[in-house]
Amino acid sequence: MPTSTTESGSDVSDTPTWVWVLLGVLALGVVVLLVVALSRRGGGGGGVSVEERQRRLDGAVGSWVAQGWAVESQTADSAVLRRGGDLMLVSVDQGGHVSTKPMPAAPKA
C-alpha cells in the first residue's frame, strides 16, 4: 500500500500585519528604554563635568543666599553657609547631585 505524505508548513505571509507592527513598536520601545537608562547613569562615565557641578553648586548657593544665608567659604564642589549661629554645608557630588547638611556651629572663643 503506497503511503502518501503531505507537507504542511506555515508561510510568513500568514502572519497578520498588525503583529509585525506591534513587534516593531515593542522593539523600538526597548531601544528607547535602554538609551534612557544609560543616559541617566552617565553612560558608565565619571558623572557630570566640573563646570556643570560648579553651575549646580552656584544655583543651590544662590537659592540659600536669597533666603538670608551668607557664604562663609566655598570650594569647587562645596560651600559653607551661615545664618546667625547656624551653619549649612551645600555640596555637589560627582554625579551632579546637590545635597545640604546642617553643621554644628563652631564654639565661640
mmCIF file of the C-alpha atoms, coordinates in Angstrom:
data_MODEL
# 
_entry.id   MODEL 
# 
loop_
_atom_site.group_PDB 
_atom_site.id 
_atom_site.type_symbol 
_atom_site.label_atom_id 
_atom_site.label_alt_id 
_atom_site.label_comp_id 
_atom_site.label_asym_id 
_atom_site.label_entity_id 
_atom_site.label_seq_id 
_atom_site.pdbx_PDB_ins_code 
_atom_site.Cartn_x 
_atom_site.Cartn_y 
_atom_site.Cartn_z 
_atom_site.occupancy 
_atom_site.B_iso_or_equiv 
_atom_site.pdbx_formal_charge 
_atom_site.auth_seq_id 
_atom_site.auth_comp_id 
_atom_site.auth_asym_id 
_atom_site.auth_atom_id 
_atom_site.pdbx_PDB_model_num 
ATOM 1   C CA . MET A 1 1   ? 0.000  0.000  0.000  1.00 0.00 ? 1   MET A CA 1 
ATOM 2   C CA . PRO A 1 2   ? 1.502  3.242  -1.054 1.00 0.00 ? 2   PRO A CA 1 
ATOM 3   C CA . THR A 1 3   ? 1.830  5.893  1.570  1.00 0.00 ? 3   THR A CA 1 
ATOM 4   C CA . SER A 1 4   ? 1.293  9.489  0.738  1.00 0.00 ? 4   SER A CA 1 
ATOM 5   C CA . THR A 1 5   ? 2.690  12.321 2.714  1.00 0.00 ? 5   THR A CA 1 
ATOM 6   C CA . THR A 1 6   ? 1.507  15.836 2.682  1.00 0.00 ? 6   THR A CA 1 
ATOM 7   C CA . GLU A 1 7   ? 3.740  18.668 3.630  1.00 0.00 ? 7   GLU A CA 1 
ATOM 8   C CA . SER A 1 8   ? 2.199  21.257 5.819  1.00 0.00 ? 8   SER A CA 1 
ATOM 9   C CA . GLY A 1 9   ? 4.062  24.403 6.748  1.00 0.00 ? 9   GLY A CA 1 
ATOM 10  C CA . SER A 1 10  ? 3.324  27.925 7.689  1.00 0.00 ? 10  SER A CA 1 
ATOM 11  C CA . ASP A 1 11  ? 4.169  30.793 5.471  1.00 0.00 ? 11  ASP A CA 1 
ATOM 12  C CA . VAL A 1 12  ? 5.412  34.172 6.692  1.00 0.00 ? 12  VAL A CA 1 
ATOM 13  C CA . SER A 1 13  ? 2.557  35.780 4.810  1.00 0.00 ? 13  SER A CA 1 
ATOM 14  C CA . ASP A 1 14  ? 0.136  34.018 7.196  1.00 0.00 ? 14  ASP A CA 1 
ATOM 15  C CA . THR A 1 15  ? 1.163  36.423 9.998  1.00 0.00 ? 15  THR A CA 1 
ATOM 16  C CA . PRO A 1 16  ? -1.140 39.435 10.168 1.00 0.00 ? 16  PRO A CA 1 
ATOM 17  C CA . THR A 1 17  ? 0.409  42.834 9.502  1.00 0.00 ? 17  THR A CA 1 
ATOM 18  C CA . TRP A 1 18  ? -0.671 44.185 12.881 1.00 0.00 ? 18  TRP A CA 1 
ATOM 19  C CA . VAL A 1 19  ? 1.529  41.582 14.613 1.00 0.00 ? 19  VAL A CA 1 
ATOM 20  C CA . TRP A 1 20  ? 4.614  42.822 12.736 1.00 0.00 ? 20  TRP A CA 1 
ATOM 21  C CA . VAL A 1 21  ? 3.729  46.434 13.546 1.00 0.00 ? 21  VAL A CA 1 
ATOM 22  C CA . LEU A 1 22  ? 3.315  45.546 17.235 1.00 0.00 ? 22  LEU A CA 1 
ATOM 23  C CA . LEU A 1 23  ? 6.674  43.741 17.292 1.00 0.00 ? 23  LEU A CA 1 
ATOM 24  C CA . GLY A 1 24  ? 8.341  46.749 15.666 1.00 0.00 ? 24  GLY A CA 1 
ATOM 25  C CA . VAL A 1 25  ? 6.840  49.138 18.209 1.00 0.00 ? 25  VAL A CA 1 
ATOM 26  C CA . LEU A 1 26  ? 7.924  46.901 21.090 1.00 0.00 ? 26  LEU A CA 1 
ATOM 27  C CA . ALA A 1 27  ? 11.476 46.668 19.725 1.00 0.00 ? 27  ALA A CA 1 
ATOM 28  C CA . LEU A 1 28  ? 11.633 50.457 19.384 1.00 0.00 ? 28  LEU A CA 1 
ATOM 29  C CA . GLY A 1 29  ? 10.369 50.824 22.967 1.00 0.00 ? 29  GLY A CA 1 
ATOM 30  C CA . VAL A 1 30  ? 13.122 48.549 24.274 1.00 0.00 ? 30  VAL A CA 1 
ATOM 31  C CA . VAL A 1 31  ? 15.779 50.568 22.437 1.00 0.00 ? 31  VAL A CA 1 
ATOM 32  C CA . VAL A 1 32  ? 14.408 53.844 23.829 1.00 0.00 ? 32  VAL A CA 1 
ATOM 33  C CA . LEU A 1 33  ? 14.368 52.449 27.382 1.00 0.00 ? 33  LEU A CA 1 
ATOM 34  C CA . LEU A 1 34  ? 17.984 51.309 27.046 1.00 0.00 ? 34  LEU A CA 1 
ATOM 35  C CA . VAL A 1 35  ? 19.082 54.738 25.808 1.00 0.00 ? 35  VAL A CA 1 
ATOM 36  C CA . VAL A 1 36  ? 17.272 56.478 28.669 1.00 0.00 ? 36  VAL A CA 1 
ATOM 37  C CA . ALA A 1 37  ? 18.696 54.108 31.272 1.00 0.00 ? 37  ALA A CA 1 
ATOM 38  C CA . LEU A 1 38  ? 22.252 54.514 30.002 1.00 0.00 ? 38  LEU A CA 1 
ATOM 39  C CA . SER A 1 39  ? 21.991 58.290 29.767 1.00 0.00 ? 39  SER A CA 1 
ATOM 40  C CA . ARG A 1 40  ? 20.753 58.555 33.373 1.00 0.00 ? 40  ARG A CA 1 
ATOM 41  C CA . ARG A 1 41  ? 23.713 56.538 34.551 1.00 0.00 ? 41  ARG A CA 1 
ATOM 42  C CA . GLY A 1 42  ? 26.011 58.824 32.657 1.00 0.00 ? 42  GLY A CA 1 
ATOM 43  C CA . GLY A 1 43  ? 26.718 56.080 30.127 1.00 0.00 ? 43  GLY A CA 1 
ATOM 44  C CA . GLY A 1 44  ? 29.167 54.476 32.526 1.00 0.00 ? 44  GLY A CA 1 
ATOM 45  C CA . GLY A 1 45  ? 31.320 57.598 32.587 1.00 0.00 ? 45  GLY A CA 1 
ATOM 46  C CA . GLY A 1 46  ? 32.544 59.577 35.560 1.00 0.00 ? 46  GLY A CA 1 
ATOM 47  C CA . GLY A 1 47  ? 29.461 61.709 36.089 1.00 0.00 ? 47  GLY A CA 1 
ATOM 48  C CA . VAL A 1 48  ? 28.903 65.329 35.166 1.00 0.00 ? 48  VAL A CA 1 
ATOM 49  C CA . SER A 1 49  ? 31.646 67.762 34.204 1.00 0.00 ? 49  SER A CA 1 
ATOM 50  C CA . VAL A 1 50  ? 33.373 70.041 36.697 1.00 0.00 ? 50  VAL A CA 1 
ATOM 51  C CA . GLU A 1 51  ? 31.760 73.048 35.028 1.00 0.00 ? 51  GLU A CA 1 
ATOM 52  C CA . GLU A 1 52  ? 28.274 71.529 35.382 1.00 0.00 ? 52  GLU A CA 1 
ATOM 53  C CA . ARG A 1 53  ? 28.897 70.696 39.051 1.00 0.00 ? 53  ARG A CA 1 
ATOM 54  C CA . GLN A 1 54  ? 30.062 74.276 39.654 1.00 0.00 ? 54  GLN A CA 1 
ATOM 55  C CA . ARG A 1 55  ? 26.933 75.606 37.927 1.00 0.00 ? 55  ARG A CA 1 
ATOM 56  C CA . ARG A 1 56  ? 24.688 73.411 40.080 1.00 0.00 ? 56  ARG A CA 1 
ATOM 57  C CA . LEU A 1 57  ? 26.508 74.456 43.250 1.00 0.00 ? 57  LEU A CA 1 
ATOM 58  C CA . ASP A 1 58  ? 26.223 78.144 42.318 1.00 0.00 ? 58  ASP A CA 1 
ATOM 59  C CA . GLY A 1 59  ? 22.490 77.713 41.711 1.00 0.00 ? 59  GLY A CA 1 
ATOM 60  C CA . ALA A 1 60  ? 21.952 75.997 45.060 1.00 0.00 ? 60  ALA A CA 1 
ATOM 61  C CA . VAL A 1 61  ? 24.051 78.559 46.940 1.00 0.00 ? 61  VAL A CA 1 
ATOM 62  C CA . GLY A 1 62  ? 22.168 81.389 45.215 1.00 0.00 ? 62  GLY A CA 1 
ATOM 63  C CA . SER A 1 63  ? 18.907 79.865 46.424 1.00 0.00 ? 63  SER A CA 1 
ATOM 64  C CA . TRP A 1 64  ? 20.142 79.756 50.023 1.00 0.00 ? 64  TRP A CA 1 
ATOM 65  C CA . VAL A 1 65  ? 21.541 83.301 49.827 1.00 0.00 ? 65  VAL A CA 1 
ATOM 66  C CA . ALA A 1 66  ? 18.119 84.506 48.652 1.00 0.00 ? 66  ALA A CA 1 
ATOM 67  C CA . GLN A 1 67  ? 16.729 83.027 51.893 1.00 0.00 ? 67  GLN A CA 1 
ATOM 68  C CA . GLY A 1 68  ? 19.081 85.067 54.067 1.00 0.00 ? 68  GLY A CA 1 
ATOM 69  C CA . TRP A 1 69  ? 22.138 82.817 54.301 1.00 0.00 ? 69  TRP A CA 1 
ATOM 70  C CA . ALA A 1 70  ? 25.663 84.196 53.746 1.00 0.00 ? 70  ALA A CA 1 
ATOM 71  C CA . VAL A 1 71  ? 28.573 82.359 52.128 1.00 0.00 ? 71  VAL A CA 1 
ATOM 72  C CA . GLU A 1 72  ? 31.266 81.739 54.720 1.00 0.00 ? 72  GLU A CA 1 
ATOM 73  C CA . SER A 1 73  ? 33.563 79.687 52.465 1.00 0.00 ? 73  SER A CA 1 
ATOM 74  C CA . GLN A 1 74  ? 33.371 77.917 49.123 1.00 0.00 ? 74  GLN A CA 1 
ATOM 75  C CA . THR A 1 75  ? 35.385 75.361 47.163 1.00 0.00 ? 75  THR A CA 1 
ATOM 76  C CA . ALA A 1 76  ? 34.845 73.859 43.717 1.00 0.00 ? 76  ALA A CA 1 
ATOM 77  C CA . ASP A 1 77  ? 32.289 71.328 44.983 1.00 0.00 ? 77  ASP A CA 1 
ATOM 78  C CA . SER A 1 78  ? 31.000 72.642 48.325 1.00 0.00 ? 78  SER A CA 1 
ATOM 79  C CA . ALA A 1 79  ? 30.120 75.762 50.272 1.00 0.00 ? 79  ALA A CA 1 
ATOM 80  C CA . VAL A 1 80  ? 29.608 76.572 53.938 1.00 0.00 ? 80  VAL A CA 1 
ATOM 81  C CA . LEU A 1 81  ? 26.759 78.974 54.571 1.00 0.00 ? 81  LEU A CA 1 
ATOM 82  C CA . ARG A 1 82  ? 25.960 80.890 57.757 1.00 0.00 ? 82  ARG A CA 1 
ATOM 83  C CA . ARG A 1 83  ? 22.819 82.476 59.093 1.00 0.00 ? 83  ARG A CA 1 
ATOM 84  C CA . GLY A 1 84  ? 23.156 83.702 62.659 1.00 0.00 ? 84  GLY A CA 1 
ATOM 85  C CA . GLY A 1 85  ? 24.678 80.837 64.611 1.00 0.00 ? 85  GLY A CA 1 
ATOM 86  C CA . ASP A 1 86  ? 23.582 78.174 62.108 1.00 0.00 ? 86  ASP A CA 1 
ATOM 87  C CA . LEU A 1 87  ? 25.938 76.608 59.569 1.00 0.00 ? 87  LEU A CA 1 
ATOM 88  C CA . MET A 1 88  ? 24.905 74.666 56.456 1.00 0.00 ? 88  MET A CA 1 
ATOM 89  C CA . LEU A 1 89  ? 27.097 72.602 54.129 1.00 0.00 ? 89  LEU A CA 1 
ATOM 90  C CA . VAL A 1 90  ? 25.960 72.579 50.494 1.00 0.00 ? 90  VAL A CA 1 
ATOM 91  C CA . SER A 1 91  ? 27.822 70.139 48.244 1.00 0.00 ? 91  SER A CA 1 
ATOM 92  C CA . VAL A 1 92  ? 27.668 68.573 44.789 1.00 0.00 ? 92  VAL A CA 1 
ATOM 93  C CA . ASP A 1 93  ? 28.868 65.008 44.199 1.00 0.00 ? 93  ASP A CA 1 
ATOM 94  C CA . GLN A 1 94  ? 30.483 63.691 41.008 1.00 0.00 ? 94  GLN A CA 1 
ATOM 95  C CA . GLY A 1 95  ? 27.089 62.581 39.718 1.00 0.00 ? 95  GLY A CA 1 
ATOM 96  C CA . GLY A 1 96  ? 25.866 66.189 39.959 1.00 0.00 ? 96  GLY A CA 1 
ATOM 97  C CA . HIS A 1 97  ? 23.530 65.633 42.916 1.00 0.00 ? 97  HIS A CA 1 
ATOM 98  C CA . VAL A 1 98  ? 23.250 68.601 45.272 1.00 0.00 ? 98  VAL A CA 1 
ATOM 99  C CA . SER A 1 99  ? 22.948 67.886 48.986 1.00 0.00 ? 99  SER A CA 1 
ATOM 100 C CA . THR A 1 100 ? 22.654 70.052 52.069 1.00 0.00 ? 100 THR A CA 1 
ATOM 101 C CA . LYS A 1 101 ? 23.573 69.165 55.611 1.00 0.00 ? 101 LYS A CA 1 
ATOM 102 C CA . PRO A 1 102 ? 23.384 71.215 58.786 1.00 0.00 ? 102 PRO A CA 1 
ATOM 103 C CA . MET A 1 103 ? 26.722 71.566 60.503 1.00 0.00 ? 103 MET A CA 1 
ATOM 104 C CA . PRO A 1 104 ? 27.421 72.014 64.196 1.00 0.00 ? 104 PRO A CA 1 
ATOM 105 C CA . ALA A 1 105 ? 28.240 75.638 64.990 1.00 0.00 ? 105 ALA A CA 1 
ATOM 106 C CA . ALA A 1 106 ? 31.832 76.334 65.940 1.00 0.00 ? 106 ALA A CA 1 
ATOM 107 C CA . PRO A 1 107 ? 32.291 77.150 69.618 1.00 0.00 ? 107 PRO A CA 1 
ATOM 108 C CA . LYS A 1 108 ? 32.651 80.860 70.299 1.00 0.00 ? 108 LYS A CA 1 
ATOM 109 C CA . ALA A 1 109 ? 36.084 81.896 71.502 1.00 0.00 ? 109 ALA A CA 1 
# 
